[in-house]
Amino acid sequence: MRVAPAMPGTPKLSVLDLIPVAEGQSSADAIAASRRLVQRADELGYHRYWVAEHHNTQLVASTTPPVLLAALGAGTRRIRLGSGGVMLPNHAPFVVAEQFAALESLYPGRIDLGLGRAPGTDPFTAAALRRDVSRERVDEFPNDVLELMGFLGDVRDEHDRDVLARLRVTPDAATHPQIWLLGSSLYGAELAAAYGLPYTFAHHFAMHADPKAAADHYREHFVPSPVLSEPYFMVSVSAIAAETADEATRLALPSRAAMHQIRFGRPTRVLSPEGAAAYANRIQDRSLYDATTGTQLVGTATTVAEGIDRLIERTGADEVILAATTHDVEVRLRTIEALAQLRDPAAWAPRAPETLATHATVGAHPHN
């Protein structure tokens, strides 16, 4: 397999979606809202749209990335579609390879397969998924990743080539999904570097982990591979923008309440801003709740854009993927629209001040 050139170096913006389910919503409502989100992100020039894998929670409907991506991608034309991520120890690598090979057939050249090693749920549900939570099974993650890579055309061990050739995940693949490794610690950075894969750091929920340390470790130890000649680092961040800082702070309350609930293992449907404010007022020990603002970018679009710029400058990120848990998808739509008016998501560089005044709306940007 030929060594591919490095991905374009200009930082881009992307969207990470947990498909949150708000009070009064059904799963169908939440998925319909996400369909609007991915279609608008596609129109605005955002580079990729990822959904995550979570199980047995009232909070999110993102349980099966391949099924959701097949449906959500139907209304898009250029944005990359992927998992952020599939929790590989929950699944047989061959099955995951089949699912994403099928997605690649539906949307050729546009599919990402982000892989994580956490269960994405509680131990009780992990057992229901038939997930082996023993230390021995968790330690198999690097081998599972290699096996999955081989099923999707990237065979690293010649001794495995004959065996893998007998196991077709699709009859005739013209292209293959792009495999990513995910993490919120140095473990994922180390493995991605060793395998020469792109890496994304989950900064949107890791309140205490340092994305710069992970980025530096990844780049320092990166080994060029058949699929990537230079390191490529993406970082996620929670971002909510509004016309005023006070309004943005109010709209971010559901996200803060949800994070606090998750930390205590009691997530509910996404609360309204008013319900989240009432929830916050009932908290006696506010130390953990107050810490939930640590990695959020909340404020006017200009403030959020400046925060993204600082994150890129600090980590050297090649790409930033924006996440948010909001009661109403309109908040997320307005956020990505407002940011697109300040910057081109396909090439995150400041526009000239006079350009801003003449762009009331932003159309689609070429994919690159």
C-alpha positions as CSV (number, residue, x, y, z in Angstrom):
1,M,0.0,0.0,0.0
2,R,1.4,3.4,-1.0
3,V,2.3,5.9,1.7
4,A,-0.4,8.6,1.5
5,P,0.6,12.2,1.7
6,A,-0.2,14.0,5.0
7,M,-3.7,15.4,5.4
8,P,-4.0,19.1,4.5
9,G,-2.3,21.1,7.3
10,T,-4.8,24.0,7.5
11,P,-7.0,23.4,10.7
12,K,-10.6,22.6,9.8
13,L,-13.8,22.4,11.9
14,S,-16.0,19.3,12.3
15,V,-19.0,18.3,14.3
16,L,-19.3,15.5,17.0
17,D,-22.9,14.4,17.8
18,L,-24.0,12.3,20.7
19,I,-27.6,12.7,19.5
20,P,-28.9,14.0,22.8
21,V,-32.5,13.3,23.8
22,A,-34.2,16.2,25.5
23,E,-37.2,16.2,27.9
24,G,-40.3,15.5,26.0
25,Q,-38.4,14.0,23.0
26,S,-38.5,10.4,21.7
27,S,-35.5,8.7,20.1
28,A,-37.0,9.5,16.7
29,D,-37.2,13.2,17.5
30,A,-33.6,13.2,18.5
31,I,-32.4,11.5,15.4
32,A,-34.5,13.8,13.2
33,A,-32.8,16.8,14.9
34,S,-29.4,15.3,14.2
35,R,-30.4,14.9,10.5
36,R,-30.9,18.7,10.4
37,L,-27.6,19.2,12.1
38,V,-25.5,17.1,9.8
39,Q,-27.2,18.5,6.7
40,R,-26.6,22.0,7.8
41,A,-22.9,21.2,8.7
42,D,-22.6,19.8,5.2
43,E,-24.0,22.9,3.6
44,L,-21.7,25.2,5.7
45,G,-18.5,23.4,4.8
46,Y,-17.7,21.5,8.0
47,H,-15.2,18.8,7.3
48,R,-16.6,15.8,9.0
49,Y,-19.6,14.7,11.2
50,W,-19.1,11.9,13.8
51,V,-21.5,10.1,16.1
52,A,-20.5,8.3,19.3
53,E,-21.4,4.9,20.7
54,H,-23.2,5.0,24.1
55,H,-25.5,2.4,25.7
56,N,-28.4,2.2,28.1
57,T,-28.8,5.8,28.9
58,Q,-31.8,8.2,28.7
59,L,-29.4,11.0,27.7
60,V,-28.4,10.1,24.2
61,A,-29.7,8.0,21.3
62,S,-26.3,7.4,19.7
63,T,-26.2,3.6,20.3
64,T,-25.2,2.2,17.0
65,P,-23.0,4.4,14.8
66,P,-23.1,2.4,11.5
67,V,-26.9,2.3,11.5
68,L,-27.2,6.0,12.3
69,L,-24.5,7.1,9.8
70,A,-26.2,5.1,7.0
71,A,-29.5,7.0,7.7
72,L,-28.0,10.5,8.5
73,G,-25.7,10.5,5.6
74,A,-28.5,10.1,3.1
75,G,-29.2,13.9,3.2
76,T,-25.6,14.9,2.7
77,R,-23.3,15.3,-0.4
78,R,-19.7,16.0,0.7
79,I,-19.1,16.0,4.5
80,R,-17.1,13.0,5.9
81,L,-19.2,10.7,8.1
82,G,-17.8,8.6,10.9
83,S,-17.8,7.2,14.4
84,G,-16.3,9.1,17.4
85,G,-16.2,6.3,18.1
86,V,-17.0,2.6,17.9
87,M,-16.0,1.0,21.2
88,L,-14.1,-1.9,19.7
89,P,-14.0,-4.3,22.7
90,N,-17.8,-4.4,22.5
91,H,-17.7,-6.0,19.1
92,A,-15.9,-8.6,16.9
93,P,-13.5,-6.7,14.6
94,F,-14.8,-8.6,11.6
95,V,-18.4,-7.4,12.2
96,V,-17.2,-3.8,12.6
97,A,-15.2,-4.1,9.4
98,E,-18.2,-5.4,7.5
99,Q,-20.4,-2.6,8.8
100,F,-18.0,0.2,7.8
101,A,-17.1,-1.4,4.5
102,A,-20.8,-1.3,3.7
103,L,-20.9,2.4,4.7
104,E,-17.9,3.1,2.5
105,S,-19.8,1.5,-0.4
106,L,-22.7,3.9,0.3
107,Y,-20.6,7.0,0.7
108,P,-17.2,6.2,-1.0
109,G,-14.3,8.3,0.1
110,R,-16.2,9.8,3.0
111,I,-16.2,7.3,5.8
112,D,-14.2,7.5,9.1
113,L,-13.9,4.7,11.6
114,G,-12.9,6.1,14.9
115,L,-12.0,3.4,17.5
116,G,-12.0,3.6,21.3
117,R,-11.4,1.0,24.0
118,A,-13.9,2.1,26.7
119,P,-17.2,0.3,27.1
120,G,-19.3,3.4,26.5
121,T,-21.6,2.4,29.3
122,D,-21.8,1.0,32.9
123,P,-20.5,-2.5,33.9
124,F,-24.0,-4.0,34.0
125,T,-24.7,-3.0,30.4
126,A,-21.2,-4.0,29.3
127,A,-22.1,-7.5,30.5
128,A,-25.3,-7.4,28.4
129,L,-23.2,-6.5,25.4
130,R,-21.3,-9.7,26.0
131,R,-18.2,-7.5,26.6
132,D,-15.4,-9.3,28.4
133,V,-14.3,-6.7,31.0
134,S,-11.3,-8.6,32.2
135,R,-7.9,-7.1,32.1
136,E,-6.8,-9.7,29.6
137,R,-9.5,-8.7,27.1
138,V,-8.8,-5.0,27.4
139,D,-5.2,-5.7,26.7
140,E,-6.2,-7.3,23.4
141,F,-7.3,-3.9,22.1
142,P,-4.1,-3.2,20.1
143,N,-4.3,-6.7,18.4
144,D,-8.0,-6.1,17.7
145,V,-7.2,-2.8,16.0
146,L,-4.5,-4.5,13.8
147,E,-6.9,-7.2,12.9
148,L,-9.6,-4.7,11.9
149,M,-7.1,-2.7,9.9
150,G,-6.2,-5.8,8.0
151,F,-9.8,-6.6,7.2
152,L,-10.0,-3.1,5.7
153,G,-7.0,-3.4,3.5
154,D,-4.1,-2.2,5.7
155,V,-2.2,-5.5,6.5
156,R,0.8,-4.8,8.7
157,D,2.0,-8.4,9.3
158,E,2.7,-10.4,6.2
159,H,2.1,-13.6,8.2
160,D,-1.6,-12.5,8.4
161,R,-2.0,-11.7,4.8
162,D,-3.1,-15.2,3.7
163,V,-5.6,-15.6,6.5
164,L,-7.1,-12.1,6.0
165,A,-7.4,-12.7,2.3
166,R,-9.8,-15.5,3.0
167,L,-12.1,-13.2,5.0
168,R,-13.8,-10.7,2.8
169,V,-15.8,-8.0,4.6
170,T,-17.3,-6.9,1.3
171,P,-17.1,-8.5,-2.2
172,D,-15.1,-5.8,-4.0
173,A,-14.0,-2.7,-2.2
174,A,-12.8,0.2,-4.4
175,T,-12.0,2.4,-1.3
176,H,-11.6,1.8,2.4
177,P,-12.7,3.8,5.5
178,Q,-10.1,5.9,7.2
179,I,-9.3,4.4,10.6
180,W,-8.7,6.8,13.6
181,L,-7.8,6.1,17.2
182,L,-9.5,8.0,20.0
183,G,-8.5,8.7,23.6
184,S,-8.4,10.9,26.6
185,S,-5.1,9.8,27.9
186,L,-1.6,9.1,26.6
187,Y,-2.5,5.4,25.9
188,G,-4.4,6.3,22.7
189,A,-1.8,8.8,21.6
190,E,0.9,6.1,22.0
191,L,-1.0,3.5,20.0
192,A,-2.0,5.9,17.3
193,A,1.6,7.0,16.9
194,A,3.0,3.4,16.8
195,Y,0.4,2.4,14.2
196,G,0.8,5.6,12.1
197,L,-2.9,6.5,12.4
198,P,-4.7,9.8,12.8
199,Y,-5.5,10.5,16.5
200,T,-8.3,12.5,18.2
201,F,-8.3,13.6,21.8
202,A,-11.6,13.7,23.7
203,H,-11.2,17.1,25.3
204,H,-15.0,17.8,25.4
205,F,-15.4,15.7,28.5
206,A,-11.9,15.2,29.9
207,M,-11.9,17.9,32.5
208,H,-8.5,17.2,33.9
209,A,-6.5,15.6,31.0
210,D,-4.1,17.7,29.0
211,P,-4.7,17.7,25.2
212,K,-1.3,19.3,24.6
213,A,0.5,16.6,26.4
214,A,-1.3,14.0,24.3
215,A,-0.6,15.9,21.1
216,D,3.1,16.3,21.9
217,H,3.4,12.6,22.8
218,Y,1.7,11.6,19.6
219,R,3.8,13.7,17.3
220,E,7.1,12.8,19.1
221,H,6.5,9.0,18.7
222,F,4.7,9.0,15.4
223,V,5.9,6.3,12.9
224,P,5.0,6.9,9.3
225,S,2.7,4.1,8.0
226,P,1.2,2.9,4.7
227,V,-1.9,5.1,5.3
228,L,-0.4,8.3,6.8
229,S,3.1,9.8,6.3
230,E,2.9,12.5,8.9
231,P,1.0,12.8,12.2
232,Y,-2.6,14.3,12.1
233,F,-4.1,15.4,15.4
234,M,-7.7,16.4,16.1
235,V,-9.1,17.7,19.4
236,S,-12.7,17.9,20.5
237,V,-14.2,20.7,22.5
238,S,-17.7,21.6,23.7
239,A,-18.8,24.9,22.1
240,I,-22.0,26.9,22.5
241,A,-22.4,30.4,21.0
242,A,-25.2,32.9,21.3
243,E,-25.8,36.7,20.7
244,T,-24.7,37.6,24.2
245,A,-22.4,35.9,26.8
246,D,-25.2,35.8,29.3
247,E,-27.5,34.0,26.8
248,A,-24.8,31.5,25.9
249,T,-24.2,30.8,29.6
250,R,-27.9,30.1,30.1
251,L,-28.0,27.8,27.1
252,A,-25.0,25.9,28.3
253,L,-26.7,25.0,31.6
254,P,-28.2,21.7,30.3
255,S,-24.7,20.6,29.1
256,R,-23.3,21.3,32.6
257,A,-26.1,19.5,34.3
258,A,-25.8,16.5,32.0
259,M,-22.0,16.3,32.7
260,H,-22.6,16.5,36.4
261,Q,-25.2,13.7,36.2
262,I,-22.9,11.5,34.2
263,R,-20.2,11.9,36.8
264,F,-22.6,10.6,39.4
265,G,-24.0,7.9,37.2
266,R,-27.5,9.4,37.1
267,P,-28.1,10.8,33.7
268,T,-31.6,11.9,32.7
269,R,-33.0,13.3,29.5
270,V,-31.4,16.6,28.6
271,L,-32.9,19.3,30.8
272,S,-34.2,22.6,29.6
273,P,-32.2,25.7,30.6
274,E,-34.7,26.4,33.3
275,G,-34.7,22.8,34.6
276,A,-30.9,22.8,34.5
277,A,-30.8,26.0,36.6
278,A,-33.2,24.4,39.2
279,Y,-31.0,21.3,39.2
280,A,-27.9,23.4,39.9
281,N,-29.7,25.1,42.8
282,R,-30.3,21.8,44.4
283,I,-26.6,20.7,44.4
284,Q,-25.1,21.0,47.9
285,D,-21.5,20.3,47.0
286,R,-20.9,22.4,43.9
287,S,-17.2,21.7,43.4
288,L,-17.7,19.1,40.7
289,Y,-20.5,21.1,39.1
290,D,-18.4,24.2,39.0
291,A,-15.6,22.3,37.3
292,T,-17.8,21.4,34.3
293,T,-17.1,24.7,32.7
294,G,-13.4,23.8,32.5
295,T,-13.3,22.7,28.8
296,Q,-16.4,24.5,27.5
297,L,-16.2,27.4,25.0
298,V,-19.3,29.4,25.8
299,G,-20.1,33.0,24.8
300,T,-20.6,35.1,21.6
301,A,-19.4,33.6,18.3
302,T,-16.3,35.8,18.4
303,T,-15.5,34.6,21.9
304,V,-15.9,30.9,20.9
305,A,-13.9,31.4,17.8
306,E,-11.1,33.0,19.7
307,G,-11.2,30.0,22.1
308,I,-10.9,27.6,19.2
309,D,-7.9,29.6,17.9
310,R,-6.2,29.4,21.3
311,L,-6.8,25.7,21.4
312,I,-5.3,25.2,18.0
313,E,-2.3,27.4,18.9
314,R,-1.8,25.5,22.2
315,T,-2.1,22.0,20.8
316,G,-1.1,22.5,17.1
317,A,-4.3,20.7,16.2
318,D,-4.8,20.0,12.5
319,E,-8.6,19.9,13.2
320,V,-11.1,20.8,15.9
321,I,-14.3,18.8,16.3
322,L,-17.2,20.6,18.1
323,A,-19.5,18.9,20.5
324,A,-22.4,20.2,22.6
325,T,-25.2,18.7,24.7
326,T,-28.1,21.1,24.2
327,H,-31.9,20.9,25.0
328,D,-32.7,22.3,21.5
329,V,-30.9,21.5,18.3
330,E,-31.5,25.1,17.3
331,V,-28.7,26.1,19.7
332,R,-26.2,23.9,17.9
333,L,-27.4,25.0,14.5
334,R,-27.0,28.7,15.5
335,T,-23.6,27.9,16.9
336,I,-22.2,26.3,13.8
337,E,-23.8,28.9,11.6
338,A,-22.4,31.8,13.6
339,L,-18.9,30.3,13.6
340,A,-19.1,29.8,9.8
341,Q,-19.9,33.5,9.4
342,L,-16.6,34.3,11.2
343,R,-14.4,31.7,9.7
344,D,-14.5,29.2,6.8
345,P,-14.9,25.8,8.5
346,A,-13.2,24.1,5.6
347,A,-10.1,26.3,6.2
348,W,-10.1,27.8,9.7
349,A,-8.4,31.1,9.0
350,P,-9.6,34.6,9.9
351,R,-11.4,36.4,7.2
352,A,-10.7,40.1,6.4
353,P,-13.0,42.4,8.6
354,E,-14.6,43.9,5.5
355,T,-15.6,40.4,4.3
356,L,-17.6,39.7,7.4
357,A,-19.9,42.7,6.8
358,T,-20.9,41.4,3.4
359,H,-21.6,37.8,4.3
360,A,-25.0,37.5,6.0
361,T,-25.2,33.8,5.1
362,V,-22.7,31.2,4.3
363,G,-23.1,28.7,1.5
364,A,-21.4,25.4,0.9
365,H,-17.7,25.2,0.6
366,P,-15.7,22.8,-1.6
367,H,-14.6,19.7,0.2
368,N,-10.8,19.2,0.5
